Amino acid sequence: MSLALAAIPNRDIRQLLNNFLPALELEYGGKHFKARHPVTRDYVTIPGTPSDHRACKNLRSQLQKLIATGKGFIATKKGDSK
């Protein structure tokens, strides 16, 4: 487990990220971690302390989409997410 991954307080989020990290880059910026696609440089924000019971499921879906298409937060804000 990387040092940055160990800094995420939620165990379920850490385990989920551990499966996806070979394909993504993890970086810390401000209050949250970001999983960044190495080619498109788009990212998904990682909650350190998720607010609801669906957080892991939603994060898994966002990470799978980011890996498959390279589209994350930036594409969603631009309206290019489809």
C-alpha positions in Angstrom: 0.0 0.0 0.0 1.4 3.4 -0.9 1.9 6.1 1.7 -0.7 8.4 0.1 -3.3 5.5 0.1 -2.6 4.9 3.8 -3.6 8.5 4.6 -7.2 7.9 3.5 -9.1 7.2 6.7 -11.9 5.0 5.4 -10.9 1.4 5.1 -13.5 0.5 2.4 -12.3 3.4 0.2 -8.7 2.4 0.6 -9.5 -1.2 -0.4 -11.4 0.0 -3.4 -8.6 2.3 -4.5 -6.0 -0.4 -4.1 -7.7 -2.3 -6.9 -7.8 0.6 -9.3 -4.4 2.3 -8.6 -2.3 0.4 -11.1 -4.4 2.2 -13.9 -4.7 5.6 -12.2 -2.5 8.1 -10.4 -3.4 9.2 -6.9 -2.6 12.8 -5.8 -3.5 15.0 -2.9 -4.7 18.5 -3.5 -6.2 20.6 -0.8 -8.9 18.8 1.2 -9.3 15.7 -1.0 -7.4 13.1 -2.9 -7.9 12.8 -6.6 -7.6 9.7 -8.8 -6.3 11.0 -12.1 -6.3 9.3 -15.5 -2.6 9.3 -16.8 -3.5 10.2 -20.4 -6.5 12.6 -20.3 -5.5 14.1 -16.9 -9.2 14.1 -15.9 -9.9 13.0 -12.4 -12.4 11.8 -9.8 -12.5 13.3 -6.3 -12.0 10.7 -3.5 -13.9 11.3 -0.3 -11.7 10.6 2.8 -14.8 10.2 5.0 -17.8 9.3 2.9 -21.1 10.8 3.9 -23.5 8.0 3.0 -23.7 4.2 2.5 -23.6 4.5 -1.3 -20.3 6.3 -1.4 -18.2 3.2 -2.2 -20.6 2.0 -4.9 -20.7 5.5 -6.5 -16.9 5.8 -6.3 -16.4 2.4 -7.9 -18.7 3.4 -10.8 -16.9 6.7 -11.3 -13.4 5.0 -11.2 -14.5 2.4 -13.8 -15.8 5.1 -16.1 -12.6 7.1 -15.7 -10.5 4.1 -16.6 -12.7 3.0 -19.5 -13.3 6.4 -21.1 -10.8 8.8 -19.6 -13.7 11.1 -18.6 -14.2 12.3 -15.0 -15.0 15.5 -13.2 -13.7 17.9 -15.9 -15.7 16.2 -18.7 -18.8 16.2 -16.6 -18.6 19.9 -15.9 -18.1 20.6 -19.6 -21.0 18.4 -20.6 -18.8 15.8 -22.4 -19.5 12.9 -20.0 -21.4 10.7 -22.5 
